[in-house]
């Protein structure tokens, strides 16, 4: 029996649009053959642009890496093989989609789609309970803050709920996702904005909050667009009326300051002040936004709340480890085959994430950086470690908000640490000396080491300085900024010693410690290297001048015989 196309879903999140999905959408719409729906991201960012063809027998087929050509469009409409894609490729059934269950399955702009798939059932359940009972349900679930701190969400809610006599209570969603390589929150807001907002409404009811802020970085225009549409729909359907108490939902666009991910700096920014952290206590739940009791959770935390109130705390807590319940979103990037967004149960090992889901080559991986620029590098020998809040801390790393960068064997760990310190020292707000000056000094030392100018005395000084910065900094930015250095020194001290003592970079990545070498026996005198060298460093007799060479590697890329190679500078 033949099957007919019911509808076609086109992934139109940022990853899809960047890969060319808009043109694919227009070409499919021009065919006028069936219903065409715009959806969000399903996490397989490496395969964009993607479409899902849904048939009338409830089966579906994905097409990926599409091009805006008629042959691809015809293949989609006819059920052909061109562009066919196995959605489970590279995932090995390790994922468990809860928070992302509807991502890529519904139109993020459609209130009806969200409700037809169980949306706002959790809010209805919550409104049928006493507010304190809702707080208790979140406590029983074991949900911990997904923004990186890992504090008990239910406990934090109880602090705000306890302020019974407060003139006004403030609820803030931290959507200021600033980690390089992290896009969990962006994807959730773009793909299922109502899910996060439903979580916020439940939290507002449970704690008595009346004003709800979403602090979202301005670099997320599509997420902000979808949030605005969803908020208008909430007002239209009177869902902001929580058993007689109306709440206001406001979007505040941040200017991209990494430090504003810290809750007190975020509050200062909301108040129109410079985004700098302050001493605690008082904690925000005692005195936050303009002195009102204020509670902050991040996007993914709120995205988990509807699951708890819909399915129950016990069902939520049945997944994960003893102290880390539920699932966690990770943004996989770096040296792996399948970069993108994944959702895994807490307790899944690093090896399962990196190799089974990410498709990285087991023989080519050196380490993984967890927790963004303030996280730690974990060597491949420790990849049997389960991913949860407590296990990663024992290795000198953190889970953070969910960024995970796979580092291949051809990467230099000293340069990797320098790269992350370059980011964190620039993002320091400058309020405290340890962070403002200390991270700058660490960056300068690491730069000197990668240039071959380091001394043996630099290594103990670097470690001592890192520990002092962690101890003396006011907020989480400074307290965690030294982590990449401390972790790489703990697990890859041999690479630091190579740079400082032997003046060599075994990974051949530090430009001042390497040189390009042309093997005359392989050279066919095609002159492509000479023509493409931007600084004229290669002579007519095919000799590379090390003083002129900038190590841009364009000659290596162009050489048809691979006669040019990168070698250690002290190698004869």
C-alpha positions as CSV (number, residue, x, y, z in Angstrom):
1,X,0.0,0.0,0.0
2,X,1.5,3.4,-1.0
3,X,1.7,6.2,1.5
4,X,1.1,9.8,0.9
5,X,2.9,12.9,2.3
6,X,0.9,14.5,5.1
7,X,3.2,17.4,5.7
8,X,6.9,18.5,5.5
9,X,8.7,20.1,8.4
10,X,11.6,22.4,7.6
11,X,14.1,23.1,10.3
12,X,14.2,26.9,10.6
13,X,16.3,27.5,13.7
14,X,19.5,29.6,13.5
15,X,21.5,26.5,12.5
16,X,19.2,25.7,9.7
17,X,18.9,29.2,8.4
18,X,22.7,29.7,8.5
19,X,23.0,26.5,6.4
20,X,20.5,27.7,3.7
21,X,17.2,26.4,4.9
22,X,15.3,29.5,3.9
23,X,15.8,28.8,0.2
24,X,14.8,25.1,0.7
25,X,11.6,26.3,2.4
26,X,10.8,28.7,-0.4
27,X,11.3,26.0,-3.1
28,X,9.1,23.5,-1.3
29,X,6.4,26.2,-0.8
30,X,6.6,27.0,-4.5
31,X,5.7,23.4,-5.4
32,X,2.4,23.8,-3.5
33,X,2.4,20.0,-3.1
34,X,1.5,19.6,0.6
35,X,1.5,21.4,4.0
36,X,4.9,22.9,4.8
37,X,5.6,23.7,8.4
38,X,8.5,25.7,9.9
39,X,10.0,24.0,13.0
40,X,13.0,24.4,15.3
41,X,16.2,22.5,15.7
42,X,16.3,18.7,16.5
43,X,20.0,18.9,17.5
44,X,21.7,17.5,14.4
45,X,23.3,20.8,13.5
46,X,25.9,19.1,11.4
47,X,23.2,17.8,9.0
48,X,21.4,21.1,8.3
49,X,19.6,22.1,6.2
50,X,17.1,19.3,7.2
51,X,13.5,18.5,6.5
52,X,11.2,15.8,7.9
53,X,8.6,14.3,5.6
54,X,5.6,13.0,7.6
55,X,3.4,10.4,5.9
56,X,-0.3,9.6,6.4
57,X,0.6,6.3,8.1
58,X,2.4,8.3,10.9
59,X,5.9,7.3,9.6
60,X,8.5,9.9,8.7
61,X,11.7,10.2,6.8
62,X,14.4,12.8,7.2
63,X,16.5,14.5,4.5
64,X,19.7,16.3,5.4
65,X,22.6,18.4,4.0
66,X,20.2,19.6,1.4
67,X,21.0,22.0,-1.4
68,X,18.7,24.5,-3.1
69,X,18.5,22.5,-6.2
70,X,15.5,20.9,-8.0
71,X,16.9,17.4,-7.8
72,X,16.9,17.6,-3.9
73,X,13.4,19.0,-3.8
74,X,12.1,16.4,-6.2
75,X,13.8,13.6,-4.1
76,X,12.0,14.9,-1.0
77,X,8.6,15.0,-2.7
78,X,9.0,11.6,-4.4
79,X,10.5,9.7,-1.6
80,X,13.8,9.4,-3.4
81,X,17.2,8.5,-1.9
82,X,19.0,11.8,-2.6
83,X,19.5,13.4,0.8
84,X,18.0,10.6,2.9
85,X,19.1,10.7,6.5
86,X,19.0,8.3,9.4
87,X,18.0,10.4,12.4
88,X,19.7,7.9,14.8
89,X,23.0,8.1,13.0
90,X,25.7,8.9,15.5
91,X,23.4,8.9,18.5
92,X,23.5,5.1,19.3
93,X,20.2,5.4,21.3
94,X,22.0,7.2,24.1
95,X,19.8,10.2,24.1
96,X,16.6,10.7,26.1
97,X,14.5,13.6,24.8
98,X,12.5,15.3,27.5
99,X,13.2,19.0,27.4
100,X,13.8,18.8,23.6
101,X,10.8,16.4,23.0
102,X,9.0,18.9,20.9
103,X,12.0,20.7,19.4
104,X,11.8,20.2,15.6
105,X,8.3,18.7,15.9
106,X,6.2,21.8,16.2
107,X,6.0,25.3,14.8
108,X,7.6,27.4,17.6
109,X,5.3,30.3,16.6
110,X,2.1,28.2,17.0
111,X,0.3,28.2,20.3
112,X,-2.1,25.5,19.0
113,X,0.8,23.2,18.1
114,X,2.2,23.5,21.6
115,X,-1.1,22.9,23.3
116,X,-1.9,19.9,21.0
117,X,1.2,18.2,22.2
118,X,0.6,18.6,26.0
119,X,1.4,22.2,26.4
120,X,0.1,24.1,29.4
121,X,-1.2,20.9,31.0
122,X,1.5,21.3,33.6
123,X,0.3,24.9,34.3
124,X,-3.3,23.7,34.7
125,X,-2.1,21.0,37.1
126,X,-0.1,23.6,39.1
127,X,-3.0,26.0,39.4
128,X,-5.1,23.2,40.9
129,X,-2.6,22.8,43.7
130,X,-1.6,25.1,46.5
131,X,1.5,27.2,45.7
132,X,3.5,25.5,48.6
133,X,2.6,22.1,47.1
134,X,4.0,23.1,43.8
135,X,7.3,24.2,45.4
136,X,7.4,20.9,47.3
137,X,6.8,18.9,44.1
138,X,9.8,20.7,42.5
139,X,11.9,19.9,45.6
140,X,10.9,16.2,45.4
141,X,11.9,16.0,41.8
142,X,15.5,16.8,42.7
143,X,15.9,19.3,39.9
144,X,19.1,21.3,40.2
145,X,19.8,24.6,38.5
146,X,21.0,24.0,34.9
147,X,22.8,27.3,34.6
148,X,26.0,25.8,36.2
149,X,25.6,26.3,39.9
150,X,23.6,23.1,40.4
151,X,21.7,24.6,43.4
152,X,18.4,22.9,44.4
153,X,15.7,24.6,42.3
154,X,12.9,23.8,44.8
155,X,15.0,25.2,47.6
156,X,15.5,28.4,45.8
157,X,11.8,28.7,45.0
158,X,11.0,28.2,48.7
159,X,13.2,31.2,49.6
160,X,11.2,33.5,47.4
161,X,7.9,31.9,48.4
162,X,8.7,32.6,52.0
163,X,8.6,36.3,51.5
164,X,4.9,36.5,52.2
165,X,4.7,40.2,53.0
166,X,6.8,41.5,50.1
167,X,5.3,44.4,48.2
168,X,6.4,42.8,45.0
169,X,8.4,39.7,43.9
170,X,10.5,39.4,40.8
171,X,11.2,36.3,38.7
172,X,14.1,36.4,36.2
173,X,15.0,33.9,33.5
174,X,18.7,34.1,32.7
175,X,19.0,33.7,29.0
176,X,22.4,35.4,28.7
177,X,24.1,32.4,27.3
178,X,27.7,33.7,26.9
179,X,29.9,30.6,26.8
180,X,31.8,30.2,23.5
181,X,30.3,27.1,21.7
182,X,27.2,26.9,23.9
183,X,23.7,27.2,22.3
184,X,21.4,25.1,24.5
185,X,19.3,28.0,25.7
186,X,19.1,29.6,22.3
187,X,17.9,26.4,20.7
188,X,15.2,25.9,23.3
189,X,13.9,29.4,23.0
190,X,13.9,29.3,19.2
191,X,12.3,25.8,19.0
192,X,9.9,25.6,22.0
193,X,9.5,29.1,23.6
194,X,6.2,28.2,25.3
195,X,7.9,25.4,27.3
196,X,10.3,27.8,29.0
197,X,7.5,30.4,29.5
198,X,5.2,27.7,31.0
199,X,7.9,26.9,33.4
200,X,8.2,30.6,34.4
201,X,4.4,30.9,34.9
202,X,4.4,27.8,37.2
203,X,7.3,29.3,39.1
204,X,5.5,32.7,39.4
205,X,2.4,31.0,40.7
206,X,4.4,28.9,43.2
207,X,6.5,31.8,44.6
208,X,4.0,34.7,44.3
209,X,6.0,36.6,41.7
210,X,4.2,39.3,39.8
211,X,6.8,40.6,37.4
212,X,8.7,38.2,35.1
213,X,11.9,39.2,33.2
214,X,13.7,37.3,30.5
215,X,17.2,38.6,30.2
216,X,18.3,37.5,26.7
217,X,21.4,38.5,24.9
218,X,20.7,40.7,21.9
219,X,22.7,38.3,19.7
220,X,19.7,35.9,19.7
221,X,17.3,37.8,17.4
222,X,15.3,34.7,16.4
223,X,14.9,33.5,20.0
224,X,13.7,37.0,21.0
225,X,11.3,37.1,18.0
226,X,9.7,33.7,19.0
227,X,9.5,34.7,22.6
228,X,7.7,37.9,21.8
229,X,5.2,36.0,19.7
230,X,4.7,33.4,22.5
231,X,4.2,36.1,25.1
232,X,1.6,37.8,23.0
233,X,-0.2,34.5,22.8
234,X,-0.1,34.0,26.5
235,X,-1.7,37.4,27.0
236,X,-4.3,36.7,24.3
237,X,-5.3,33.4,26.1
238,X,-5.2,35.0,29.5
239,X,-2.6,32.5,30.8
240,X,-0.8,35.2,32.6
241,X,-3.8,35.3,35.0
242,X,-2.6,32.9,37.8
243,X,-5.8,32.2,39.8
244,X,-6.7,35.9,39.8
245,X,-3.2,37.3,40.0
246,X,-1.9,38.8,36.8
247,X,1.8,38.7,36.0
248,X,3.7,40.8,33.6
249,X,6.4,39.3,31.2
250,X,9.2,41.6,30.0
251,X,12.1,40.8,27.7
252,X,15.3,42.7,28.4
253,X,18.0,42.5,25.7
254,X,21.5,42.2,27.1
255,X,24.6,43.7,25.4
256,X,26.7,40.5,25.4
257,X,28.7,41.0,28.6
258,X,29.7,37.5,29.9
259,X,29.8,38.7,33.5
260,X,26.0,39.4,33.3
261,X,25.5,35.7,33.5
262,X,26.3,36.1,37.2
263,X,23.0,36.8,39.0
264,X,23.8,40.0,40.8
265,X,25.5,41.5,37.8
266,X,22.5,40.6,35.7
267,X,20.2,42.4,38.2
268,X,22.4,45.5,38.1
269,X,22.1,45.4,34.3
270,X,18.3,45.1,34.5
271,X,18.2,48.1,36.8
272,X,20.0,50.1,34.1
273,X,23.4,50.1,35.9
274,X,26.8,48.8,34.8
275,X,26.7,45.0,35.0
276,X,29.0,44.2,37.9
277,X,28.5,41.7,40.7
278,X,28.1,42.6,44.4
279,X,28.8,40.9,47.7
280,X,26.3,38.4,49.0
281,X,24.5,38.4,51.5
282,X,22.0,39.8,51.0
283,X,21.1,37.2,48.5
284,X,18.7,38.2,45.6
285,X,15.8,36.3,47.2
286,X,16.2,38.7,50.1
287,X,17.0,41.9,48.2
288,X,17.4,41.8,44.4
289,X,15.9,43.9,41.6
290,X,15.4,47.4,43.1
291,X,15.4,45.8,46.6
292,X,12.5,43.5,45.9
293,X,12.9,39.7,46.6
294,X,14.2,38.3,43.3
295,X,14.7,34.7,42.0
296,X,16.8,33.7,39.0
297,X,16.8,30.4,37.1
298,X,18.1,29.8,33.6
299,X,16.3,28.8,30.4
300,X,16.9,25.0,30.7
301,X,15.8,25.0,34.4
302,X,12.5,26.5,33.5
303,X,12.2,24.1,30.5
304,X,12.3,21.2,32.9
305,X,9.5,22.5,35.2
306,X,6.5,21.6,32.9
307,X,7.8,18.0,32.8
308,X,7.8,17.7,36.6
309,X,4.3,19.2,37.0
310,X,2.9,17.2,34.1
311,X,4.4,13.7,34.8
312,X,5.1,14.0,38.5
313,X,8.2,14.4,40.6
314,X,8.7,10.7,41.0
315,X,8.8,10.1,37.2
316,X,11.2,13.0,36.8
317,X,13.5,11.7,39.5
318,X,13.5,8.2,38.1
319,X,16.1,9.4,35.5
320,X,19.6,10.4,36.4
321,X,21.8,9.7,39.4
322,X,21.2,9.9,43.2
323,X,22.2,13.6,43.4
324,X,21.7,14.7,39.8
325,X,18.2,14.0,38.6
326,X,16.7,14.3,35.1
327,X,18.4,14.9,31.8
328,X,21.0,17.6,30.7
329,X,21.4,19.4,27.4
330,X,24.9,19.7,26.0
331,X,26.2,21.6,23.0
332,X,28.8,19.4,21.4
333,X,31.5,21.1,19.4
334,X,35.2,20.7,18.4
335,X,37.0,17.7,16.9
336,X,34.1,15.3,16.4
337,X,31.9,14.0,13.6
338,X,28.4,15.0,14.8
339,X,28.5,18.5,16.5
340,X,25.2,19.7,17.7
341,X,22.7,19.6,20.6
342,X,22.2,16.5,22.6
343,X,20.0,15.6,25.7
344,X,21.3,12.8,27.8
345,X,20.3,11.3,31.2
346,X,22.5,12.5,34.1
347,X,25.1,9.9,34.7
348,X,25.9,9.1,31.1
349,X,29.7,8.8,30.7
350,X,31.9,11.2,28.8
351,X,32.9,8.4,26.5
352,X,29.3,7.7,25.6
353,X,28.7,11.4,24.8
354,X,31.9,12.0,22.9
355,X,32.3,8.7,21.0
356,X,28.8,7.1,20.8
357,X,26.8,10.3,20.3
358,X,29.4,12.8,19.0
359,X,31.1,10.2,16.7
360,X,34.6,11.3,17.6
361,X,37.5,9.0,16.7
362,X,38.6,7.1,19.8
363,X,42.2,7.2,18.5
364,X,42.3,10.9,17.8
365,X,40.8,12.5,21.0
366,X,43.1,14.0,23.7
367,X,40.6,15.6,26.1
368,X,37.2,17.3,26.4
369,X,36.6,20.8,27.8
370,X,33.4,20.9,29.9
371,X,31.7,24.0,31.4
372,X,32.8,26.5,28.8
373,X,35.7,28.9,29.2
374,X,35.6,28.5,33.0
375,X,35.5,24.7,32.9
376,X,38.3,22.2,32.9
377,X,40.0,19.9,30.4
378,X,39.4,16.2,31.2
379,X,41.9,13.8,29.5
380,X,40.6,10.8,27.5
381,X,41.9,8.4,30.1
382,X,39.1,9.6,32.4
383,X,36.2,9.4,30.0
384,X,34.6,6.7,31.9
385,X,33.5,9.4,34.4
386,X,29.7,9.9,34.6
387,X,28.5,13.4,33.8
388,X,26.9,14.8,36.8
389,X,27.5,17.8,39.1
390,X,29.6,16.0,41.6
391,X,31.7,13.6,39.5
392,X,33.1,16.4,37.3
393,X,34.1,18.5,40.3
394,X,36.3,15.7,41.5
395,X,38.3,16.0,38.3
396,X,38.8,19.7,38.6
397,X,36.1,20.5,36.0
398,X,32.5,21.7,36.1
399,X,29.4,20.9,34.2
400,X,28.6,24.6,33.7
401,X,25.6,25.4,31.6
402,X,26.4,22.5,29.1
403,X,29.1,23.5,26.7
404,X,31.3,20.6,25.7
405,X,34.3,21.0,23.4
406,X,36.1,17.9,22.2
407,X,39.9,18.4,21.8
408,X,41.8,16.3,19.3
409,X,45.4,15.0,19.7
410,X,46.6,17.6,17.2
411,X,45.7,20.4,19.6
412,X,48.1,22.1,22.0
413,X,46.8,22.2,25.6
414,X,48.9,25.3,26.5
415,X,47.4,27.2,23.6
416,X,44.0,25.9,24.5
417,X,44.4,27.3,28.1
418,X,45.7,30.6,26.6
419,X,42.6,30.8,24.3
420,X,40.2,30.5,27.2
421,X,42.1,33.0,29.4
422,X,42.1,35.4,26.5
423,X,38.3,35.3,26.6
424,X,37.8,35.4,30.4
425,X,40.3,38.2,31.1
426,X,38.6,40.4,28.5
427,X,35.2,39.6,30.0
428,X,36.2,40.6,33.6
429,X,34.1,43.5,34.8
430,X,37.2,44.9,36.5
431,X,35.6,45.3,39.9
432,X,38.1,43.2,41.9
433,X,41.8,43.2,41.5
434,X,42.4,39.4,41.5
435,X,40.2,38.9,38.5
436,X,41.0,42.2,36.7
437,X,44.8,42.0,37.0
438,X,45.3,38.3,37.9
439,X,43.6,36.9,34.8
440,X,45.5,39.4,32.6
441,X,48.8,38.3,34.1
442,X,47.9,34.7,33.6
443,X,47.1,35.4,29.9
444,X,50.4,37.2,29.5
445,X,52.4,34.3,31.0
446,X,50.6,31.8,28.8
447,X,51.2,33.9,25.7
448,X,54.9,34.2,26.6
449,X,55.1,30.4,27.0
450,X,53.5,29.7,23.6
451,X,56.0,32.1,22.1
452,X,58.8,30.1,23.4
453,X,59.8,32.8,25.9
454,X,58.7,31.1,29.1
455,X,61.0,30.1,32.0
456,X,60.8,27.2,34.4
457,X,59.9,29.7,37.1
458,X,56.7,30.6,35.2
459,X,55.0,27.3,35.9
460,X,54.9,27.3,39.8
461,X,54.0,31.0,39.6
462,X,51.2,30.4,37.2
463,X,49.7,27.8,39.4
464,X,50.1,29.9,42.6
465,X,48.5,32.9,40.9
466,X,45.6,30.7,39.6
467,X,44.8,29.5,43.1
468,X,44.9,33.0,44.5
469,X,42.6,34.3,41.8
470,X,40.1,31.5,42.6
471,X,40.2,32.4,46.3
472,X,40.2,36.2,46.1
473,X,37.7,36.9,43.3
474,X,34.3,38.2,44.1
475,X,32.1,36.3,41.6
476,X,32.0,33.1,39.7
477,X,33.8,34.5,36.7
478,X,37.0,35.1,38.6
479,X,36.6,32.1,40.8
480,X,36.4,29.7,37.8
481,X,38.5,31.6,35.2
482,X,41.7,29.7,36.2
483,X,40.1,26.3,35.8
484,X,41.4,25.7,32.3
485,X,45.0,26.4,33.4
486,X,44.8,24.4,36.6
487,X,43.2,21.4,34.8
488,X,45.7,21.4,31.8
489,X,48.6,21.7,34.3
490,X,47.2,18.8,36.3
491,X,46.8,16.5,33.3
492,X,49.1,17.8,30.6
493,X,52.1,19.3,32.5
494,X,54.4,17.5,30.0
495,X,53.2,20.0,27.3
496,X,54.0,23.0,29.5
497,X,57.4,21.6,30.2
498,X,57.9,21.0,26.4
499,X,57.2,24.7,25.8
500,X,59.2,26.0,28.7
501,X,62.2,23.7,28.9
502,X,62.5,22.1,25.4
503,X,61.1,25.2,23.6
504,X,58.9,23.0,21.4
505,X,55.2,22.4,20.8
506,X,54.7,18.8,20.1
507,X,51.2,19.5,18.7
508,X,52.9,21.9,16.2
509,X,50.3,24.6,16.9
510,X,52.3,27.4,18.5
511,X,53.5,29.5,15.6
512,X,56.7,30.8,17.2
513,X,57.8,27.2,18.1
514,X,57.3,25.7,14.6
515,X,58.6,26.2,11.1
516,X,57.4,25.1,7.6
517,X,59.8,22.7,5.8
518,X,59.8,21.9,2.0
519,X,60.9,18.5,1.0
520,X,62.7,19.0,-2.3
521,X,62.5,15.3,-3.1
522,X,58.7,15.5,-3.2
523,X,58.4,18.9,-4.9
524,X,57.3,18.9,-8.6
525,X,58.0,22.6,-9.0
526,X,54.4,23.5,-9.8
527,X,54.9,26.9,-8.1
528,X,51.4,26.8,-6.5
529,X,53.1,27.4,-3.1
530,X,54.9,30.5,-4.4
531,X,51.8,31.9,-6.1
532,X,49.7,31.5,-3.0
533,X,52.1,32.7,-0.3
534,X,50.7,36.0,0.8
535,X,54.1,37.3,2.2
536,X,56.5,36.0,-0.5
537,X,58.3,33.7,1.9
538,X,59.1,31.0,-0.7
539,X,61.9,31.7,-3.1
540,X,62.1,30.7,-6.8
541,X,64.4,27.8,-5.9
542,X,61.7,26.6,-3.4
543,X,63.2,27.5,-0.1
544,X,61.0,28.8,2.7
545,X,62.4,31.9,4.5
546,X,61.5,31.3,8.2
547,X,61.8,35.0,9.0
548,X,59.2,36.0,6.5
549,X,56.9,33.0,6.9
550,X,53.7,33.7,9.0
551,X,52.7,30.0,9.2
552,X,49.4,30.7,7.5
553,X,49.7,27.2,6.0
554,X,48.3,28.2,2.6
555,X,51.3,26.6,0.9
556,X,50.6,23.3,2.8
557,X,47.0,23.4,1.7
558,X,47.8,24.1,-1.9
559,X,50.7,21.6,-2.4
560,X,49.5,18.6,-4.5
561,X,52.3,16.4,-3.4
562,X,52.3,17.3,0.3
563,X,55.9,18.3,0.1
564,X,55.5,21.0,2.7
565,X,55.1,20.1,6.4
566,X,55.1,21.7,9.7
567,X,58.0,20.7,12.1
568,X,59.3,21.8,15.4
569,X,61.5,24.8,15.1
570,X,64.5,23.2,16.9
571,X,64.3,20.2,14.5
572,X,67.1,19.9,12.0
